[in-house]
C-alpha cells in the first residue's frame, strides 16, 4: 500500500513489542507503530489519535485481548483488530472468531511475524477500500440517481434501487441481462462506441450522451448517461459503470422554450427584451417583426438602448412617460413618432412591462412595438373630415338658414294681405319642410359616428323624458322596462325622440307606443299599420320616408346613434301589427368615444 499505516500494538511484554515493531517496519513500505503495555492505555490512545489497525496480545493482566476488543468504543470498532497471542488454543481461536476480530495469529518465529505483517497490510487495504466504497455508496444513494455496473461480458452485474424504479423492473430481473433489455439496438451500439473511446489511450475518462430507456410499461424515458470504465490494471477490462439522469422535464422545458422563442420570433408585432442590469438598459433580444419594422438588423439593435429609434419630431412628453414608468417599475403604453434606419417616419405604439425575479426585483423589460402609421393617417384624415363637416355645418347654418328665415317671414307678411292664402300656406309648408331638412342634415354632420363618455342610465327614465319633449298630441306611451344601459344619455334621448316622432308622423296623434325589454337590448313599437313594404329595404337611409312631408332623416339618425354605441337596430312587425324597432347588443361592446 502506498499510504502509511498507523498500527497500535498492545502487549504486556516490551521485548515482544520491540521485535514486532521491527518486523512490521521491515515488511511494510510505510508503517508507524505505537506500542503500549496495557489495555487501558491502548483505549486512551484510540481516543487521542487515528489508527488503521490494532494488534493485541491475548493473555494480559488487566484484561485479555478479546475483552479489549469488546471494550473499544463503537466508532472505532470498524478498525481491523488482529489477535496475536502466545497462548494458542482452539478455544481461544473460536472465541476470537465469534467475537468478530479480523485475524488470529499464534506468536512464533520470523515466519509468523512476516505473516502477521502481511495480514495487517491486507486488513488495512480491505478496510480502506470498504471505507471508500461505503463513502461513495452513501453519496450515490444520497443523490438518488440510477446507477448500473456492466461487466466485461456486457451483462448487468449491479443496479441500485433508483435504477430499478426508473425502468419498472425488479433488480433481480435486470441482473444478468444485457443493455438491450432496456435499450434499442442503436442506443446499444452508441454506448459500445462511447466505451471504446474511453478505453482508448487518447480518449476521455467519462462519456456523456443521451439515451432513451424503455421501461417495463409506458413510453421511452429520455435520459442522460454518464459512463466510465471500472478501474483495472494491465490489459484486463472489468466492465463499465454509469449514472443515468432522467431528463424528461428538461426536454419538455427545452421544447416549451423553443416554442415560446419561435412564437416571439414570428409574432406579428415587434418584440424587444432589455436587460435592466446592463448599463443604459440595453436590448438583448429583438424579433423578426422589429427588424422588418425598423430596418435595423439584430446586430445593430442588440447592445443598445431602444431610444435610437427616436428623432427630431419625437414627442418628449411620451418619451418622459416611458422613463417615468421604468423608474417606477410599472408598465405603460405610449404612441411615439419613430424613425426607420432609412430615415422615414413611422408611428409606433410602444407597450412596456417589467419582468421580475423570484424576489420581485426587476431584471428585464419586455417591449411590444406596433406600427400604427396607417391608423394615425386614418385618424388625421377623419379629423380633417370632421373639420370639413364642421365648416359645412357652419355654412349651412349661416348661408341657408338665414335666407330660409327671410323667405318664411316674407311669405307670412304676404299671406296677411293676400287673397290667395291657400297657395301661400303651401309655400310655408314647403319652407318648413326645408327647415326640417336643414336641421336634420346639421345633426348628422355635427354628431358624426361617436358618442360622449357613456354612463349607466335608467332606460325608462330616458324614455319618459324623451316623450315629454316630442309633440305627441293624444298619443300614449307604455314603458315596460327596469333596465339600466351603458350609454351617452343625450344621444340615447335623441334616439327615443326620433323613434317616437316617427311613430306619430306615420300613424297619427292617437298612436299607442310601447317600450320594452329584449334579452340583449330593448324595443320601441307602435300599433299602427306597420312598415310600408315599398320602403322596408331602405328604411334607414337618409331622406327615405313613406309619409308625405316627412324628411326621412329620423331613422337615419337612430341608426347612427345605435352604431356609435356598438349596438344594432332592425325594423320588424310589432305585437299589434305596427312597426317595431329592436335595438340589440346593448352593453355587449364598448361604445366609440371622442
C-alpha positions in Angstrom: 0.0 0.0 0.0 1.3 3.5 -0.8 -0.4 5.3 2.2 1.3 5.0 5.6 -0.2 2.5 8.1 -0.7 3.6 11.7 -0.6 0.5 14.0 -1.5 0.4 17.7 0.3 -2.7 19.3 -0.7 -3.8 22.8 1.4 -6.4 24.7 2.5 -6.7 28.3 5.9 -7.9 27.2 8.1 -5.0 26.0 10.5 -7.3 24.2 7.6 -8.7 22.0 6.6 -5.1 21.3 10.1 -4.2 20.1 10.5 -7.3 17.9 7.1 -6.9 16.3 7.7 -3.3 15.5 11.0 -4.1 13.8 9.4 -6.7 11.6 6.4 -4.6 10.7 8.7 -1.7 9.7 10.8 -4.2 7.6 8.0 -5.9 5.9 5.7 -2.9 5.2 6.6 0.0 2.9 5.4 2.7 5.3 4.3 2.0 8.8 4.1 3.8 12.1 3.8 1.6 15.2 2.6 2.9 18.6 3.4 0.3 21.3 1.7 0.2 24.7 2.0 -2.4 27.5 -1.5 -2.4 29.0 -5.1 -2.3 27.5 -6.3 0.8 29.4 -3.5 2.8 27.9 -4.5 1.4 24.5 -8.0 2.6 24.9 -6.7 6.1 25.8 -4.5 6.2 22.7 -7.6 5.3 20.5 -9.3 8.4 21.8 -6.2 10.6 21.1 -5.2 9.5 17.6 -6.5 7.7 14.5 -5.2 4.2 13.8 -5.6 1.9 10.8 -5.1 -1.4 12.8 -4.9 -2.7 16.3 -2.6 -5.7 17.1 -3.2 -7.2 20.6 -1.8 -9.9 22.8 -4.5 -12.2 24.4 -3.1 -13.0 27.9 -2.7 -9.7 29.8 -3.1 -8.8 33.5 -5.8 -6.1 33.3 -7.9 -7.7 30.6 -7.4 -10.2 27.9 -7.4 -9.4 24.1 -11.0 -10.3 23.5 -12.1 -8.2 26.4 -10.1 -5.3 24.9 -11.8 -5.8 21.6 -15.2 -5.7 23.2 -14.2 -2.5 25.2 -13.2 -0.5 22.1 -15.7 2.4 21.5 -18.3 1.8 18.8 -16.8 4.5 16.5 -13.5 2.6 16.3 -14.9 -1.0 16.0 -14.6 -1.0 12.2 -10.8 -0.7 12.5 -9.1 -4.1 11.8 -8.2 -5.9 15.1 -5.7 -8.7 14.9 -5.2 -11.0 17.9 -1.5 -12.1 18.2 -1.0 -14.4 21.2 1.4 -16.9 22.6 -1.4 -18.8 24.3 -2.8 -20.5 21.3 -5.7 -22.9 21.6 -8.7 -23.9 19.6 -10.9 -22.5 22.3 -9.3 -19.0 22.1 -9.4 -19.1 18.3 -13.1 -19.9 18.4 -13.8 -17.1 20.9 -11.8 -14.7 18.7 -13.7 -15.6 15.6 -17.1 -15.5 17.3 -16.2 -12.1 18.8 -15.6 -10.7 15.2 -11.8 -10.0 15.3 -10.2 -9.5 11.9 -7.5 -12.1 12.3 -6.0 -14.6 14.8 -2.2 -15.5 14.9 -0.2 -17.5 17.3 3.1 -16.0 18.3 6.2 -17.6 16.8 9.4 -17.0 14.9 10.2 -14.8 11.9 7.8 -16.6 9.6 4.8 -15.9 11.9 5.9 -12.2 12.2 6.0 -12.0 8.4 2.5 -13.5 8.2 1.4 -11.0 10.8 2.8 -8.1 8.7 1.1 -9.4 5.6 -2.2 -9.8 7.4 -2.0 -6.3 8.8 -1.3 -5.0 5.3 -4.2 -6.9 3.8 -6.6 -6.0 6.6 -5.9 -2.3 6.3 -6.2 -2.4 2.5 -9.6 -4.1 2.8 -10.7 -1.7 5.5 -9.7 1.4 3.4 -11.3 0.0 0.2 -14.5 -0.7 2.1 -14.5 2.8 3.6 -14.1 4.3 0.2 -16.9 2.1 -1.2 -19.2 3.0 1.6 -18.4 6.7 1.3 -19.2 6.7 -2.5 -22.2 4.4 -2.0 -23.6 7.0 0.5 -23.0 9.8 -2.0 -24.7 7.9 -4.8 -27.7 6.9 -2.7 -28.0 10.5 -1.4 -28.0 11.8 -5.0 -30.8 9.3 -5.8 -29.6 8.8 -9.4 -30.0 5.4 -11.1 -26.6 3.6 -11.1 -25.5 0.5 -13.0 -22.5 -1.7 -13.5 -22.0 -3.8 -16.6 -19.2 -6.5 -16.6 -16.7 -7.3 -19.3 -19.2 -9.6 -21.0 -21.8 -6.9 -21.4 -24.2 -8.1 -18.6 -25.6 -6.0 -15.8 -23.9 -7.0 -12.5 -25.3 -4.3 -10.3 -28.2 -1.8 -10.4 -29.4 0.3 -7.5 -33.0 0.8 -6.4 -33.5 4.2 -8.3 -32.4 2.3 -11.5 -35.0 -0.3 -10.9 -37.6 2.3 -10.2 -36.8 4.1 -13.4 -37.1 1.0 -15.6 -40.1 -0.5 -13.7 -38.3 -3.9 -13.3 -37.2 -5.6 -10.1 -33.4 -5.5 -9.6 -33.3 -9.3 -9.9 -35.0 -9.1 -13.3 -32.2 -6.8 -14.6 -29.1 -8.5 -13.2 -27.7 -10.9 -15.8 -29.4 -9.2 -18.7 -27.6 -7.2 -21.4 -28.3 -3.5 -22.0 -30.5 -4.4 -25.0 -33.1 -5.4 -22.3 -33.9 -1.7 -21.8 -32.4 0.0 -24.9 -32.9 -0.3 -28.7 -30.1 -1.5 -30.9 -28.9 2.0 -32.0 -28.5 3.0 -28.3 -26.6 -0.2 -27.5 -24.2 0.4 -30.4 -23.7 4.1 -29.4 -22.8 3.0 -25.8 -20.3 0.5 -27.1 -18.7 3.1 -29.3 -18.5 5.6 -26.4 -17.0 2.9 -24.2 -14.4 2.2 -26.9 -13.3 5.9 -26.8 -12.9 5.7 -23.0 -10.7 2.6 -23.3 -8.5 4.1 -26.0 -5.3 5.7 -24.9 -6.3 9.1 -26.1 -10.0 9.0 -25.2 -11.8 10.8 -22.3 -12.3 9.2 -18.9 -16.0 9.8 -19.0 -18.6 10.0 -21.8 -21.9 11.9 -21.5 -24.6 11.1 -24.0 -28.4 11.0 -24.4 -30.2 7.7 -24.4 -33.9 6.6 -24.3 -34.6 3.9 -21.7 -37.5 1.6 -22.5 -39.3 0.8 -19.2 -41.4 -2.3 -18.5 -44.5 -0.2 -19.1 -45.1 3.2 -20.7 -43.3 5.4 -23.2 -39.5 5.6 -23.6 -37.8 7.8 -20.9 -35.2 10.3 -22.2 -32.1 10.1 -20.0 -28.5 11.4 -19.9 -25.9 8.6 -19.4 -22.6 9.4 -17.6 -20.4 6.4 -18.3 -16.9 5.4 -17.2 -14.8 2.2 -17.2 -14.3 0.3 -13.9 -10.7 0.6 -12.6 -8.5 -2.1 -14.0 -4.8 -3.0 -14.3 -2.9 -4.2 -17.3 -5.0 -5.5 -20.2 -7.8 -6.9 -18.2 -11.1 -4.9 -18.7 -13.5 -5.4 -15.8 -16.6 -3.6 -17.1 -18.2 -0.1 -17.0 -20.2 1.9 -14.6 -22.7 4.6 -15.3 -25.2 7.0 -13.8 -28.5 7.9 -15.6 -30.4 11.1 -15.2 -34.0 11.4 -16.3 -34.2 14.5 -18.5 -37.9 14.3 -19.4 -38.7 17.5 -17.6 -35.6 19.2 -19.0 -36.5 18.1 -22.5 -40.1 19.3 -22.1 -38.9 22.7 -20.8 -36.5 22.9 -23.7 -39.3 22.2 -26.2 -41.5 24.7 -24.4 -38.7 27.3 -24.5 -38.2 26.6 -28.2 -41.9 27.0 -28.9 -42.0 30.3 -27.0 -38.9 31.5 -28.8 -40.4 30.7 -32.1 -43.6 32.5 -31.1 -41.6 35.6 -30.1 -39.6 35.5 -33.3 -42.7 35.1 -35.5 -45.1 37.4 -33.6 -46.9 39.9 -35.8 -45.7 42.8 -33.5 -42.2 43.9 -32.8 -40.9 42.5 -29.5 -37.8 43.5 -27.6 -36.2 42.5 -24.3 -33.9 44.7 -22.4 -31.5 43.8 -19.5 -32.2 46.2 -16.6 -28.9 45.2 -15.0 -26.8 46.3 -18.0 -25.7 49.9 -18.5 -28.4 52.0 -20.1 -30.9 49.1 -20.1 -29.5 47.6 -23.3 -31.6 45.4 -25.6 -30.7 41.7 -25.5 -33.4 40.4 -27.9 -35.3 41.7 -30.9 -37.7 39.6 -33.1 -38.1 39.4 -36.8 -41.0 41.9 -36.9 -38.9 44.5 -35.1 -36.2 44.1 -37.7 -38.7 44.3 -40.5 -40.5 47.4 -39.0 -37.4 49.4 -38.2 -34.9 48.3 -40.9 -32.2 47.7 -38.2 -30.9 44.1 -38.1 -30.2 42.2 -34.9 -26.5 43.0 -34.8 -27.3 46.7 -34.9 -30.0 46.5 -32.3 -28.6 44.2 -29.6 -26.5 46.0 -27.0 -28.1 49.5 -27.4 -31.0 51.3 -25.9 -34.1 51.4 -28.0 -34.1 55.3 -27.9 -32.0 55.0 -31.1 -35.4 55.0 -33.0 -36.2 58.5 -31.8 -35.7 61.6 -33.9 -36.2 65.3 -34.1 -40.0 65.2 -34.1 -40.4 62.6 -31.4 -42.6 64.0 -28.7 -40.7 64.5 -25.5 -43.8 64.0 -23.3 -44.3 60.5 -24.5 -40.6 59.7 -24.0 -40.8 61.1 -20.5 -43.8 58.9 -19.8 -41.7 55.8 -20.7 -38.9 57.0 -18.5 -41.2 57.6 -15.5 -42.7 54.1 -15.9 -39.3 52.5 -15.9 -38.2 54.5 -12.9 -41.4 53.3 -11.1 -41.1 49.7 -12.3 -44.6 49.9 -13.8 -46.0 49.0 -17.3 -47.2 51.7 -19.7 -48.2 52.3 -23.3 -47.4 55.3 -25.4 -47.5 56.4 -29.1 -44.2 57.6 -30.5 -43.1 59.1 -33.8 -40.0 56.9 -34.6 -37.6 56.8 -37.4 -36.5 53.8 -39.5 -32.9 53.1 -40.5 -33.6 54.9 -43.9 -34.8 58.0 -42.1 -38.5 57.5 -42.8 -41.0 58.3 -40.1 -43.5 55.8 -38.6 -45.9 55.9 -35.7 -45.0 53.3 -33.1 -47.4 52.2 -30.3 -44.9 51.1 -27.6 -46.1 48.9 -24.6 -43.5 48.0 -22.0 -43.8 45.8 -18.9 -41.2 44.7 -16.2 -40.0 41.1 -15.8 -39.2 40.3 -12.1 -37.2 37.6 -10.5 -38.4 35.4 -7.6 -37.7 38.2 -5.1 -39.7 40.8 -7.1 -36.7 42.7 -8.4 -36.9 43.9 -12.0 -34.3 42.1 -14.1 -35.6 42.8 -17.6 -38.1 44.8 -19.6 -40.2 43.4 -22.5 -41.5 45.8 -25.1 -44.1 45.5 -27.8 -43.9 47.7 -30.9 -46.9 48.1 -33.2 -46.7 50.1 -36.4 -49.8 52.3 -36.3 -48.9 54.6 -39.1 -51.9 53.8 -41.2 -54.2 54.1 -38.2 -52.8 57.6 -37.4 -53.1 58.6 -41.0 -56.8 57.5 -41.0 -57.3 59.3 -37.7 -55.8 62.5 -39.1 -58.0 62.1 -42.2 -61.0 61.7 -40.0 -60.1 64.8 -38.1 -59.8 66.7 -41.4 -63.1 65.3 -42.5 -64.7 66.4 -39.2 -63.3 69.8 -39.7 -64.8 70.0 -43.1 -68.1 68.8 -41.7 -68.0 71.5 -39.1 -67.2 74.0 -41.8 -70.1 72.6 -43.9 -72.4 72.8 -40.9 -71.5 76.4 -40.3 -72.0 77.3 -43.9 -75.4 75.5 -44.0 -76.4 77.2 -40.7 -75.5 80.6 -41.9 -75.9 80.7 -45.7 -79.1 78.5 -45.9 -80.9 79.2 -42.7 -80.8 83.0 -42.9 -82.4 83.1 -46.4 -84.8 80.5 -45.4 -85.9 82.5 -42.4 -86.3 85.6 -44.6 -88.4 83.7 -47.1 -90.7 82.4 -44.3 -91.1 85.9 -42.9 -91.9 87.4 -46.3 -94.5 84.7 -47.1 -96.1 85.3 -43.7 -96.3 89.0 -44.5 -97.7 88.3 -47.9 -100.3 85.9 -46.5 -101.6 88.6 -44.2 -102.5 90.9 -47.2 -103.2 88.3 -49.9 -106.4 86.8 -51.0 -104.6 83.7 -52.1 -103.9 82.2 -48.6 -104.1 78.6 -49.8 -101.1 78.9 -52.1 -99.1 80.9 -49.5 -99.9 78.2 -46.9 -98.5 75.6 -49.2 -95.4 77.7 -49.6 -95.0 78.0 -45.9 -95.3 74.2 -45.5 -92.6 73.7 -48.1 -90.3 76.2 -46.4 -91.0 74.4 -43.1 -90.0 71.1 -44.6 -86.8 72.7 -46.0 -86.0 74.0 -42.5 -86.5 70.5 -41.1 -84.2 69.0 -43.7 -81.5 71.6 -42.8 -81.8 70.8 -39.1 -81.5 67.1 -39.6 -78.6 67.5 -42.0 -76.8 69.6 -39.5 -77.5 67.0 -36.8 -75.8 64.2 -38.9 -72.9 66.5 -39.8 -72.2 67.6 -36.3 -72.8 64.4 -34.4 -70.9 62.0 -36.7 -70.4 58.4 -35.5 -69.2 59.0 -32.0 -70.8 59.2 -28.5 -69.6 61.0 -25.4 -68.5 59.3 -22.2 -71.0 56.5 -21.6 -72.6 56.1 -18.2 -75.2 53.8 -16.6 -78.6 55.3 -17.2 -82.2 54.3 -16.4 -83.9 53.3 -19.7 -87.4 54.0 -18.5 -86.4 57.5 -17.2 -84.8 58.4 -20.5 -87.9 57.2 -22.5 -90.2 59.2 -20.3 -88.0 62.3 -20.6 -87.9 61.9 -24.4 -91.7 61.6 -24.6 -92.1 65.0 -22.8 -90.0 66.8 -25.5 -91.9 65.4 -28.5 -95.2 66.9 -29.9 -97.3 63.7 -29.4 -100.8 65.1 -29.3 -103.1 62.5 -27.9 -100.7 59.6 -28.4 -100.0 57.3 -25.4 -96.7 55.8 -24.1 -96.3 52.5 -22.2 -92.8 51.8 -20.7 -92.3 48.2 -19.6 -88.6 48.1 -18.5 -86.4 48.5 -15.5 -83.2 48.0 -17.4 -80.1 50.1 -16.9 -77.9 50.6 -20.0 -74.4 52.0 -20.6 -74.9 54.9 -22.9 -74.5 58.6 -23.7 -77.7 59.9 -22.1 -78.1 62.8 -24.6 -77.6 60.6 -27.6 -80.0 57.9 -26.2 -82.6 60.6 -25.6 -82.2 61.7 -29.2 -82.7 58.1 -30.4 -86.0 57.8 -28.4 -87.2 61.2 -29.6 -86.7 60.2 -33.3 -88.5 56.8 -32.9 -91.4 58.5 -31.1 -91.7 61.3 -33.6 -91.5 58.7 -36.4 -94.5 56.8 -34.9 -96.6 60.0 -34.5 -95.7 61.1 -38.0 -96.6 57.8 -39.7 -99.5 56.6 -37.6 -101.1 59.8 -36.2 -101.6 61.6 -33.0 -103.7 58.8 -31.5 -100.9 56.2 -31.8 -100.0 54.0 -28.8 -96.3 53.4 -28.3 -94.7 50.7 -26.2 -91.1 50.4 -24.9 -89.9 47.0 -23.5 -87.0 44.7 -22.8 -85.2 42.3 -25.1 -82.7 39.7 -23.8 -79.8 41.9 -25.1 -81.5 45.2 -25.5 -84.8 46.9 -25.9 -87.6 47.7 -28.4 -89.9 50.5 -29.4 -93.2 49.6 -31.2 -96.5 51.2 -32.2 -100.0 49.9 -33.0 -100.1 51.4 -36.5 -100.4 49.8 -39.9 -96.8 48.7 -39.9 -93.9 49.4 -42.3 -94.7 50.0 -46.0 -93.0 47.2 -47.9 -92.0 49.7 -50.6 -89.5 51.4 -48.2 -88.7 48.4 -45.9 -85.3 47.8 -47.5 -84.2 51.4 -47.4 -85.8 52.4 -44.2 -82.6 53.8 -42.5 -81.3 55.7 -45.5 -81.2 59.5 -45.1 -84.2 61.2 -46.9 -86.2 57.9 -47.2 -89.8 58.1 -45.8 -93.1 56.5 -46.6 -95.0 59.6 -45.3 -95.5 62.7 -47.5 -94.0 65.8 -46.0 -91.6 63.8 -43.8 -87.8 64.5 -44.1 -86.7 60.9 -43.8 -83.8 61.7 -41.6 -85.2 60.4 -38.2 -84.4 56.8 -38.7 -81.0 57.5 -40.2 -80.2 59.4 -37.0 -81.4 56.4 -35.0 -79.1 54.1 -36.8 -76.2 56.4 -36.4 -76.7 56.7 -32.7 -77.1 52.9 -32.3 -74.0 52.2 -34.3 -72.0 54.7 -32.4 -72.8 52.8 -29.2 -71.8 49.5 -30.8 -75.5 48.4 -31.0 -77.6 47.2 -33.9 -81.1 48.4 -34.9 -83.6 46.4 -37.0 -87.2 47.0 -38.0 -90.0 44.5 -37.9 -93.6 43.8 -37.0 -94.9 44.7 -33.6 -97.3 42.7 -31.3 -100.3 44.6 -32.6 -99.1 44.6 -36.3 -97.4 48.0 -36.1 -93.8 49.0 -36.7 -91.3 47.6 -34.2 -87.7 48.7 -33.9 -85.3 46.4 -31.9 -82.0 47.7 -30.6 -79.7 44.8 -29.7 -76.1 44.3 -28.4 -76.7 46.7 -25.6 -73.7 46.7 -23.1 -72.0 43.9 -25.1 -69.5 46.1 -26.9 -67.5 49.2 -26.0 -69.0 52.4 -27.4 -66.9 54.5 -29.7 -65.9 57.7 -27.9 -64.4 61.0 -28.9 
